[in-house]
Amino acid sequence: MKKTVLITGSSKGIGAATALKFADMGYNIVINYNKSEKDGFEVLKKVRSKNAASIAIKADVSKYDEAEYLVEKAISEFGKLDVLVNNAGIARQRLFTDITESEWKRMFEVNVQSMFNCSKFAAKNMIKNHSGKIINISSVWGVQGASCEVHYSASKAAVIGFTKALAKELGPSGITVNCIAPGVIDTDMNAHLKRGDLDKLINSTPLMCLGMPSDVANLICFLASENASFITGQVIGCDGGFFI
Ligand code: NAP
């Protein structure tokens, strides 16, 4: 039986590249978008052109009911869920003293609550099957903290704590839970950065370039594979040496 992967926030960037990579590996793919419907359906078209069975579902995964709908739809369509990639995320740059309460809350809703929501519904199915892989996307800023991104850094640090605790709890049920900490990746999330700021980030990266979405997608697919069966609770960098 073919394996099924659900990738939250797969209309763009890292999520979209991950959907394409899983399609190459013969998975059934559940694409999720929230605001970018056109992009979501573009990814669906590309995935289907690789002969992968796929559906695209609109859901704001920060909302409990919508996350439940998304996971249930994935399971009813394909019979079970083998891999969950908690990728959906937002980032903002703000002086700490300018961060409003609602900005703080929204950052945690999208970057942390969504991971709780989707993992909770996915874990029920994975525990029943005694098998599954959950892969969460943190950030180098969740490991080392970024000035003017306290809310983003704090939410991405929460992803790491969540990963380690859940790996301990779900390990006996045959489920691995890992986390990736990307460095600076060339996606819409960084499109607002000025050339000079991008150059500074590149100069702080020993490999002297930005990462591509496919770099993170390759690592996600490795963690989902049987080659990674004895790896759990880990935070794995994909950052060109940015954080050593
Ligand atoms: P991106 O190009 O901006 O894509 C973000 C994706 O998340 C979009 O598909 C977006 O979907 C989705 N999303 C946002 N809010 C959502 C919600 N409430 N419900 C469902 N989907 C939602 O960003 P990216 O760079 O690929 O980032 C992917 C992940 O990698 C994020 O968790 C990010 O924090 C992390 N990361 C990125 C970098 C980087 O340098 N790019 C570095 C470290 C970590 P819609 O547009 O359809 O709403």
Residues whose N, C-alpha, C, O or C-beta is under 5 A from the ligand:
A	BS01	NAP	G9 S10 S11 K12 G13 I14 G15 Y33 N34 K35 S36 A59 D60 V61 S62 N87 A88 G89 I90 V110 I137 S138 S139 V140 P182 G183 V184 I185 T187 D188 M189
